[in-house]
Amino acid sequence: MAEKMALAKAINESLRKALESDPKVLVMGEDVGKLGGVFRVTDGLQKDFGESRVIDTPLAESGIVGTAIGLALRGYRPVVEIQFDGFVFPAYDQIVTQLAKMHARALGKIKMPVVIRIPYGGGIGAVEHHSESPESLFAHVAGLKVVSPSNAGDAYWMMQQAIQSDDPVIFFEPKRRYWDKGEVDPEAIPGPLHKARVVREGTDLTLVAYGPMVKLCQEAAAAAAEEGKNLEVLDLRSVSPLDFDSIQASVEKTRRLVVVHEAPVFFGSGAEIAARITERCFYHLEAPVLRVGGYHAPYPPARLEDEYLPGLDRVLDTVDRALAY
Amino acid sequence: MTVESTAARKPRRSAGGKAGATGTGTETAAEATGAAAEATGTGAKRAPRTTRAAARKGTAEPQLVQLLTPEGKRVKNAEYDPYVADVTPDELRGLYRDMVLTRRFDAEATSLQRQGELGLWASLLGQEAAQIGSGRALRDDDYVFPTYREHGVAWCRGVDPANLLGMFRGVNNGGWDPNSNNFHLYTIVIGSQTLHATGYAMGVAKDGADSAVIAYFGDGASSQGDVAESFTFSAVYNAPVVFFCQNNQWAISEPTEKQTRVPLYQRAQGYGFPGVRVDGNDVLGCLAVTKWALERARRGEGPTLVEAYTYRMGAHTTSDDPTRYRHDDERAAWEAKDPILRLRRFLEASNHTDEGFFAELEAESEALGRRVREAVRSMPDPDHFAIFENVYADGHALVDEERAQFAAYQASFADAPEGGN
């Protein structure tokens, strides 16, 4: 039966279900045990499943991912937490040179069912290294899958599917949406993990986003509707693989595309989407694909983040520019 | 500082009192340092590299565990003799055979590189005793995490030597099923595998199994953060893992003194588990010390660091030119401590062998070289579409799309006339 719960709670419930249904699933990371994680996403799990399955690790991200690889080789399915987006880089070597390539190097003989949870993105007034969006750095690496839910229901089911995946999945959690409530139906039959979803139908322009920016795009579409513009909003849900077919279908209808993400625009996922959709939809497009995102600057101090992050006005401004062609 | 105060583990029993070992379960750091200093007085094998190092420590290098001298004399060692007490003459001949065949295989691979059959080769020349001694200490259910130079350990695990050459020929990036011999893929990024070994060992402990895990790495890797983190994790979780460091004195061109200011085995002390230095050119010593460390792991006493003190007789790889950074006299000094020669002397002095044994081994050695040569020369290039194979276990839309594009591109040549226009 469907229940309304916060996105963080939905992930908690999903982890709980995975721990219950498969004894090989482990949860590991810094402060995930007694504390329940700094965002309480793993709250109560160690109490119920014990220290052997919900593991407080030393403060060493490379060690967390490196030992998770070893545990996966032993037949476990570790779900590791990197406490914040900006802390993942000590583990980047293990993720890129080891985790991503192991299956191919072993000619398919071994699998790497490791989920790396990363609370990401800004908008919560945090200090340095706590507000970044590094998804492109992982999407660029073959062997990894990269997903990001935008709402509680997806968070629950995408976590289930990520844990069941035999490939390593980088699971980006939109931390500013942790407390947003949404319907979670544990009895539902979920769609495929890497399929995009139209969250608002429209005819004039397609807004594409994932994770924290989906809500913003829905708000932008609502505001544009008041001005008589009918925007379609697509929640990609997955950054690698990217569901280009769904974007293409939408753009063939609306003929205009704006991609929104918090990550810097330069070499961001929007660049890849723009290039491929231009190639696929060249004769359908009425305007160049436009992008809204962060600037090519370090993530700014919290008092400047509203200027750095895409907001309602910047999205609407870009929509206007696309419609002006 | 004691272990109890730094790590969330409770060793079931102290493993203290080993010659050349420090940092065991219960002794204090001060005691451990004292023991090491005491040990240094008795069996220094090698002068410090720099006067500065000597002045700092005030003594020569610490003692090595050694059961066979370079002259092939068996030295008694009350601590470690029990671990090789049941080694039969037949098994001694087996160790000799392992080392000879491994060296022969290694030489063949070097030749194959020179002939253009391999792109690169990383020779283990000089490290046969460290690898065969430790490799033969393992049980089948133990798991090995190698670097890219563990050809002798691979031999002990029953990995087909020809399989090791695939990645050096450039036909694959690994090429064997790690689980068929409990021998993980060669790992090129220095030190990464020590964390995999630690995680695997954590899994062994969770399973309640009494298998052990061994992680190989070198003096260069000892500087990597991953190695330090693997020491931390294994100590905290009391993981059944043996860290087997082959200190072969050189990390490409950098001597060990560029990596550390203390003997490497002493690093274990800071993490709260024992470290021991063994003569890496003494196959019996390596066998005994590794068995001791593995048994500690099986008994739930946690990790051990073994530093096998040895020498890389050859270049780092076939692309390296050691004449730019080291002198021939150093190599000559180590040749006198050759691991194969010393066991042969021991076997001959003990009347465990006859001419027939050596003649037979020579023939077997040549046959192995021939077989490897033929296997490499007949190794086919991979199918072009192998690029897209096994990128993901569950598939990926982009890989499918690009494979199809590649296929179409390849197919576009089908109609082209032979030899152009």
Interface residues (C-beta under 8 A of the other chain):
Chain A: S52 T57 P58 A60 S62 G63 V65 G66 T67 A68 I69 G70 L71 A72 L73 R74 G75 Y76 P90 D93 Q94 T97 Q98 K101 M102 H103 A104 R105 A106 L107 G108 K109 I110 K111 M112 A142 G143 K145 S165 D166 D167 H194 S240 P241 L242 D243 F244
Chain B: N172 N173 G174 G175 W176 D177 P178 N179 H184 L185 T187 V189 S192 T194 L195 H196 A197 T198 G199 Y200 A201 M202 G203 V204 K206 D207 G225 D226 E229 S230 T232 F233 V236 E389 N390 V391 Y392 A393 D394 H396 A397 L398 V399
